[in-house]
Amino acid sequence: MATIVCGQTVNSKRLSASLARHLERNVKGQDSLDVLMRFVDDTEGERQVRSQGGRLMTWIGHVAVVRGTTENMKRLAIDDNVLRMEAEPCGKVQTDVSGQIVHTDEVHAGESLPRTFTGEGICCALLDHGLDFTHPAFLDGEGLLRVTYLYDAITDETFVGADVIAERQCSTTAERSYHGTHVMGIMGGSRYGPFCGMAPDATLLAADFDGYARNFEGGTSATVILAMKRLFDHADALGMPCVLNFSSSVGYLPGNPRTLEEECLEAMTGPGHIIVCAASNRGEKHCWLNKEEGLPHGGAMMDNVTSNYSGIVEWDLFTAGDITLTVGLLNRERTEEEQLLTINTDAILQADGQSFSTSVMRNTTRYTLTGNAVTQIDGQWLYHFTLTPSMGSLHSVCTLHLDGEADATIYLNASVSTFIDTPAPDGCADGKLGATIGWPAASPSVIAVGATAHTLTYTDLDGEAQDQTADAPEGEGKIALFSSRGPMPPGSPAKPDVCAPGVAIKAPYNHFYPMTDKVRHQLVWQSEEQDGSIYHYVVQSGTSMSSPMVAGVIALWLEAKPDLTTEEVRELLSWSCNHPDDTLPYPNDLYGHGEIDAHRGLLHLMGLDGIEEISLHPLRDNLLRIEGNQIILIPQDGVVTLGVRVYNTLGQMVLQHILSANAPVFDLSTLPHGIYVVSTGQGSCIVRI
């Protein structure tokens, strides 16, 4: 393999892989860089380093530590006296590497872009719980709080203005959770200590809700919808585009329609309004089974995994034929005789829209199995079934049997049930891994995010190594074990849409939450004391962490295209995502379109894939003014003339001109409508004609 540096081919054995990638990709050239070097002749090597503008920091045996710009290193890389050059990303334990993985680092630096993108002018909204507004990760460069709006869905109070929220200090749920602080830090945390959120200059909006609400106690889905609407309304009042992150979910079945919720989600999203949701953390569960056409029997053992207040276990059945569904009730020790509940799909259809049910007494509890014919989808009937005890929750295991010649598929509510490996008494064990995407991630109106595993170990503040490899059975860079996945039921959109890192993610910790031994082992960095407080960064894993990562990236994309829509985001994902597993077609049930790449997506969005000769720096303030189709020079000290090149989105230079104090106006009205890059020696900007 070979690397192209300064137009010359360099044997890759001379460069470490990370350094080779950096030198190939980095055309800015002025960043300071420390590199280990080995020479054919040490004396000649030291002279060569100085001649190229570098600085030899020290010798370690025959290895030199050389400091210089990227451009210095490029020139040294083609020097025949150099045997080997190595540099890897800094390996500090506390530094989260997510920005490197999803390539926001390049976006923040403006690499191969006409300017930097950091989320400025964009609202990053968060609906979550456990929010600490005193954490320095949410302060701007002048020490002012970047959170300018808070809606408390628990008390129905609204707080507007950074000073008002700073005085409040934290959300109502701050002592119950540190989830929201962590999530907000990932999405839009400021550059603080060794950390940086995805959109560090975005305006932050927040809504606090009871993330541990139990059914209708503490809030409902309507509470969530209301909070979302309040957040979008405030962003509209500010005149800013908004991406909203919601890292919570419940089980999803199309047989239990969410018609109004979906209508609200669809109405709230649109140009400049994007909702991003965690796919859920039920990736280990087996929640669907299929009995193929022609096979007379199929089924599996089902377990109730939560003691939900309603006690209801539910599932959907899709079939175009006549199927007999039988539920067998068993005690966990299987010391009692199985009791059966049976319903036939033809009988449900003959009920003409009415529920069809059957029941049986077991000890002192009556169990009722109810079936409804919901609708027809792609030639199949969708039936919705519930199994309800007269008191308490379903504490026994069950068998689910399908009898009949037609093809039939069952999807469980993953929040409540799962198929287990233990075969049913007849030996049937057809339950399959997947079908675990939650709501609202399952909605076509939102971007659903799964999690990949990149950080498999970390060292806590006490110097103890913590192992996360259990979350990555597929290996580093692959899907996390807990990440919910498809397939989705017929008629539902394919999910997830995209993935991002979600294992051992380091982000701000809510210091109002009581410190426990468990939390202590998750802390990875702490600040110096500030106003009597020490602030921490903590490790957490989940699609709750990958979702705000994607939301923050979308904020960067909105900065380039403020009227971006959800469908346009999906199109961008299809063009720009990295593929963690090359053996799979994309999109797929594990990764969606793949792992998000902020930099590649931004290049494609702006149509700049083919532009090579543009400045990497944003245009200096007050140098040019754009009025309609005219570029106007603003004369100032040191700049009396300015050469301007205009590129189209194919990377072709379409106009060239020199502005001066005597001729300060350049008219672009002769160009076709579209996006153009105006590049100068003092930086670049985007114009729309």
N, C-alpha and C positions, 0 to 999 in steps of 0.2 A: 504494500500500500504506500501511497505517497500523498504529501500535502503540498498545496500551492501557496507559497508565501512570497510576497513582493514579485509576483509574476514568474517565480522560479519553482521548479519541482524539488521538494525536499524529501529525502528518505524518511519515512515516518519513524524508523528506528532511532532517528536522531532526536525526536520529540516525543514526550509522553502524550498519551491520547488526549488528555484534558487540555494540555497546552496547545496541541495541534489544532484542536477544535476552536480554542479561543483565538489563536492567531489567524485562522482562516475566516472566522466569523467577525472578529472585531476589526472594523475598518477605521474606527475613531482614532486610535493610536496614541492618545495622550494620557490614558490611565496609567497610574503607577503600578508596577508589577515586580514581584520578587520571584526569581527563578534560580534553581540549582543548575550549575553548569560544570561540565568536564571538558578539558581541552586536550588537544594533541600535545601542545607545548604550553606549559603554564605561564611562562613569562610572556610569550607572544599573545596568549589569551588575555592576560590582564591589560596589555597595551591595546588590544582590539576592543575590549569592553570600553575603555576610555575613549577611543577614537570614534565609537558609535554613540557616545553620549551617555553610556551607562556608568554605574558606580559599583565597584566591587566592595561589598560590605565586609566579607570575611572569608577566610579559607577554613575548610574542615577537611584536613588531609589534602587530597588533590581535587576536592570539590569546592567550587566557589559559589557563594551566595551573591547574586548580582541583582541590583535594583535598577530599574529603568522604565521607560514608557513601553507600551505595547509596540510602538514603532521601532524603538531600539531593539527589542527582542526579535522582531521580524527580520531586521538586518543581520543580527547575530545568527539567526537560524540558517542563513545561507552562507555562513562563513565556514570554509573547509577546515579551519582549525578547531571548530567546535565538534566534539564527539557526541555529546548528549546534553539535552536540556529537559528539565522536569519541573512541573508545577501542577498542583492539584488544588481543588477548592479547599478553603480553610476548614479544618475539622473540629472547630470548637463545639463542644457538646451542646451548649445552650442555643446555638444558632439554628433556627428552623430553616430547612433547605427547600421548603415548598416553592419559594419564589424562583429557585433555580430549576425545579422540576417542571413547573408550568410556565416558565419563561417570562414572569413579570419583571425580573431583574433587568432584562434587555429593554422592556417597555419603559420602565422607570428611567433608564439611562438614555432612551431615545436611539438605541442602536438600529441602524438601517431604517430609521424613521425620520420624518422631517422635524420632529420635536419630541420632547418627553411627554408621556401620558401617565398621570398619577391620580386621575379621578376628579381633578379640579372642576368645579361647576356641575358636578353630578351628585345626586342624593343617593346614599347607601342607606336603605331603611332596614330595620331589624325588628321582627316580632319574636320576642323571646322572654326569658325570665332570669333573674339573678344578675342585675346590672350594677356595676360600680362606676360611677361617673367621676370619681376622684383619681382614677388610675392615669398616670402620665402618658400611657399609650393613646389616650384620647385627647391630648392637648396639641395645639398647633405650635409653630416655632416661636410664638410670642407668649406661650403659656396659657392661652385661652382654650376653653373647652370647645371641641368641634361638634359635640352633640347639641343641636339647637332646638330640638323638639322631642317631647316625651308625652305619649298618651298612656295613661294607666288604665288598662281594661278592667282591672279589679275594682277600682274606686270610681271609674269613669271621670277621672280628672285629666286635664290637659295642661302641660307646662311648656311655655314658648320662650325661647331665649336662653343662650348659654349661661348667663349669669343666674337665672332662675333655677335651672337644672343643676348647676354647680352648687348652689346653696342647698338643694335637696339632697345631694351627694350620692344617693343610690335609689334603686327601684324598690317597690313594696316587697318584692320577693327576694331581696338581696341576701337575707339570712338563711334562705332555703336552698339556694343553688348558686353555682358560679358558671353555669352553662352560657348564659347570654354574654357575659363579659368576655369569655373565651371566644365565642363565635363572632362578636363584633370586632374583636382584635384581629381575627383572621381576615375578615372582610375589608376592614378599613382602618386598622390600627396605624397610628403615626410611627414615624421612624424613631424608635426609642430603644436605647441600649443596643443590643445586637439584632433587634427584631424590626420587622416592617410588615404591615398588612398589605393586601393586594392593591387597595386604592387609598394610599396614605393621605391624600389631600381632598378626599371627598367630604361633602357635608353629611354628617351622621344624624339620622332620625331614628327614634326608638319607640316601641310600644311594649309594655310589660303586661304579661298575662300569666295565669296560673298554669304553669307547665305540667303540674301534677294533678290537674283537675280530674275528679273521679266521675265519669259519665256526665251528669248534668250538675254536679256539685262543683262550683268554682268556675263555671264558664262552659260554653258550648262552641260548636263550629260557627255559630252566628257571631259569637264574641270575637272569634278569630277574623271572620270576614269584616266585621265592623272596624277592628283595629287596622286591618290592611287598608281599608278605605280611608281611614283618618290619615294614615301615613302618606298615601298617594295624594290626597287632597292638599296636605301641607306642602308636598313637593311641587304641586301645581301652583300653589300660592306663591312659592319662591320662584316659579318660572324655570324649574330645573327638571331634567329627565330623572327617573328614579328606578333603581333596581332594588327589589325587596327580597330579603332572605327569611325563610321560615324553616327552621330545622326541627320540625316535629311532624309526627304522622300517626295515623290510625289505620286499621285494616281497611282494605278496599275490596268490594265485590260489586260488579255492575248490576247484579240482581237486587241490590239494595240501593236504588238510584239516588244520586245526589244532584238532582236536577237544578234546584235553586242555587246550591253552592257553586255548581259549574257555571250557571248563568252569571253569577256575581263575579267569579274569577274571569270569565270571558269579557265581561263588561269593564273590569278594572284594568285589564291588560290591553295593550295596543302600542302605537308608536311612542317610544320613550317610557313605557311602563312595562317592566319585566318582573315576573315572580320566579324565584328559584327555590326549590324545596329538596330536602333530604329524602332519598329514596326509602329510607328506613334501615334498621339494623337487625333484620331477621334472615340474614343470608344463609344461616345453617339449617333452616327449616324446610321440610318437605311438604309442600302445600297444594300439590295437584297430582292427579292420576288420570290415565287414559286407558279405556278399554277399547281396543281396536274392533272395527267391524268384522263380524264373523266369529269372534270369540264369544262364547256364551256367558262367560263370567269374568269379573275383575273386582278388585277391592283391596283394602288395606286396613291396618289398625290405626285408629285416631285417638289422640290424647288431648285433653283439655289442659292448656298450659298456663292459664290465668284464672284467678278467681274473680271474674268480672261481676260487677254489681247486678247486672241484668240476668246473669246465669245462662244467657243464650249462646249456643254454638250454632254457627251458620256456614252454609256453603252454597255454591252455584253448580248447577248441572246443565251442560250443553249437549243436546242430542237431537237428531232429526227423526229418530224412530221411537219405538215403544220400549221403555226401560223400566224394570222393577228395581226400586231402591230399597234396601233393607239395612236398618241400623240394629246392631246387636249390643246390648248393654252388658258390661262385665265389671266385676270388681277387680281391683288391681292385682289381687292375689290369685284371681281366677278360681276361687274356691266355691263360687256359686254358679248356678246354671245361667247361661246366656238368655236374656230376654230380648225378643225381636219386635221391631216396629217396621212395617212395610207399607210403601206407597208406590202405586203404578202411575207412570206419566200420562197414560191415556185417561186414567181416572181423573187426574188433575185437569186435563183439557176439557173433559166432559162436565167438570164443575162450572164451566163457563165464566171464568174470571173470579170465582170464589175460591177461598182457601180450602184445601183438602187436608184433613188431619187425622191422626190416629194416636192413641195413647196407651200407656201401660203403667201399672203401679209397681214400684220397686221399693221394698221396705215401707217407709212412710211417705215417699215422694212419688208424685205422678209425673211421668215424662211424656211430653207431647211432641210428636214429629209433625210438622206442618210444611206443605208444599204449595207453591204458587207458580203459575205460568206467567212470566213477566212480559216477554216480547219475543219476536223472531229476529235472529241475526244471522245473515249469510246462510239462510236455508235451515238453520237449526233453531229449536226452541230453547230459550233460556228459562230454566226453572230455579227458583230460589227456595232453599230449605232452611228451617230452623229446628233445633232440638232444644226444648225448654223444660227445665224442672219446675215443679210447682213451688219449691222453696230452695233458697240458697243457689249454689252453682253446681255445675256438672262435675262431680269429683271422680266419677268412674271413667274407665277407658271404654271405647266403643269400636265396633267393627263397622265399616261402610262397604256394602256389597252392591254391585251392579250386575243385573241379569238381563239378558236380551241379546239379539244379534247385531243391533245397530252400534255404530261408533258412539262413544259417550265419554265426556271429560268432566271431572269435578275439580273445582277450585275452592279451597278453604279460606275462611277469614284468618289471615296469618297472625292477627293480634290475639286470637283466642285459641286456635288449634294447630296441630301439626300431625302429619302421618309419622309413625315411628317404625323402626326397623323390625320390631317384633312381628312376626307373621300373624295374621288372623287365625282362628282355630282351624279353618279349612286350608291353611298354608299360603293364602294369598297375601302378597306384600308389594303392591304396585305403586305406592306413593313415591313421588319424584321430587327432587330438590328444585326449589324455585317457586315462582308465582307469589312473591312476597313483597312486591312494591306497595307502599302505603299510599294513603290519601293525605294531602292533595297532590303528592308527586305524580299520581296516576292520571291527573287531569291533563287533557291536551293543551290547556291554557298556560301550563307552567313548565319550566325546565327541571327535570328530575335528575338528581345527582347521586351516583354511586361512589364507592371509595376504593382507592388502590393503596397498597402497602409499600412504602419506601423506607421508612425508618424502623428497623427491626429491633434496635437496642438504643437505650439512652442511659445517661448517668445522672442520678438525682443530686440534689444539693449536698447530701451526706456522702457523696462519692460512691454510692452503691449502684452497680449495674442493674438495669431493669430490662427484662427480656420481653419483647413484643412478638416474637416469631410465631406464637400460636395464632396470631391474627393474619398470618401470611402463609397458609399451607401451599399455595401455588407458587410461592417464591417472591423475591424482591421485585417490585415494580408491577406485580400482578394484582388481581382483584383481591380485596380483603375478605376474610372469611365471613364477617358479619354483614357485608354489603348486600342489601336486598337486590333481587334480580327478577327478570322475567322467567317464563313467558307470561304475557298479558292475556287475559281472556279475549275471545273473539269480540270484535267491535270496539275494543279499547286500543289506544295508540301504543306503539312499541315503547317500552321503557326499560332501563333508564335512558335518558338522552345523552348523558356524558358522565365521565368520572374525573376525580381529582384525588390527590393524596388525602388520606383520612386516618392514618395510623400514627400514633405518637406525635401529634401536631402540637407545637409549642406556641402558646399565645397567652394573653394577660389573664391573671387570676383575680377574682373578686375578693378583696381583702376584708369584706364584711361577713364573709362566710366563715363559720367556725373551723379552725384548723384541726384536722384529724390526722391520725397516723397514716391512713390511706392517702390523704391529700399530700402529706409531707413527702411521701415517696414518689409523688408525681411532680414536685417542684423542681425546676431545672435552672432557675436564675432569679436573683434578687437584686434590688436596687440598694443604693445607699439610703439612709434614713432621710425622709423628706416630710417636713411639717409633722414630725412625730410618728410617721408611718413608714414601713418598708413594703415595697411593692414587689410582687412575684410574677413569674411566668410559669405556667403549669402545662403538663402534657395531658391531652385527652385524645381519645380515638372514637370514630364513628362517622357516619354519613353526615352527622351534624357539623363536622369539621370540614368535610369536602364541599358541602353545599355553599357556605360563605366564601370559600375559595373561588368557586365558579362565579358567585354573585359579584365579588370584587373584580374579577377579570371582565365581566360584562360591563361593569362601571367604566373600565378603561375603554372598552369598545364604544360605549355610549358617548364618551368624550369625543370620539372621532365622528360618530354618527348619532346625534341626539334623538333622532326619530326611529331608531332601531326597533324592530318588532320581534316577538317571540319566534315567529317562523323564520325571520332573517337570522336570528341567533342559531337556530337549528341548521340552517343552510351553511352558516359559517363553521359550525362544528363539523359538518360533513366534509368540508374542504380542508380544515386545518388541524383536526385532532391527531395526536400520535396514537399508534396502535400497539398496545402492550403485548398482544398475542397475535403474531402474524399468521398463525394457523387458522384463525377465525375470519369469517366474512364480517364486514361492518356496514350498518349497525348490527349489534347482536344483543342477546339477553343479559350479558354480563357487564359490558362496558358501554353500551349504547354506541355512539359514534367514536368512542375512544377517550383518551385522556386529554384534557383541555390544554391548548398551547396558546397563551395570551399573545405572544409575539407574532406567530404565524397567522393567527386569526386577525390581528390588527392589520398586518400587511395586506391580507386578502380583502378585508373590509374596505380599506382605503384604495384598493386597486394599485398598490405600490409594489406588487410582487416583482415587477420587471425593472423598477427604477434602481439604478446602481449609483449614479453620480449625483447624489444629493447630500446636502450638509446633514450632519447628525445632531445639530444643535437647534433648539428653538430660536426663532427670530428674536433679536434683541428688542426689548420694549421701546416703544416710541421711535422706531426707526422708519417703519412703513405704516401707512394707513390704507385700508381697503375701503373704497366707497363705490358701491355698485360693481361695475366691471373695471374700475380703475385702481391702479396701484400708485400711491402718492408717496414720494420721499419726504421725510421730515428732516431737514438739514439740522445737524448738531455738530458739536466739536468732534473733530477727528473723522467725520464722514461727510464729505461734500459731493462725492460721486459714488455710485453703487451699481455694480454690474448685476444684472438680473437674468436668470435663465428660468424658463417655464417648461415643465415636463407634463406630458399627459400620463394617464394611468398605465400605459404600455411601456413607460420608461423612455419615451421618445421626446427629445427636446423640440418644442414646437415654436418657441419664440425666444429671442435674445435681445437685450436692450441695456443701455447704460443710462441711469438716472443721474441728474445733477441738480444743483441749486437753481440753475437757469432753465432746466427742463425736467421738473420733478414728477411729471405725470406720465404713466404708461397705460395705454388703453388696451384691454384684453377682449373687447367686444367682438373682435373678428373671429374669436375661437368658438367652436361649437359648445353647447351646454354640456357641463360635466364637472368633474373634480380635477384640479391641477395642483402641482407642487411648484411654488415660487421659491427658487433656491438662490441664495446670495452667499457672499463670503462671510456674512455676519449672521448666518442661520437661515432657516427655511420656515415656510408656513403653507397651509393648505388654503386654496380659494375655490369657491364654487361659482361657476359662470352660468 
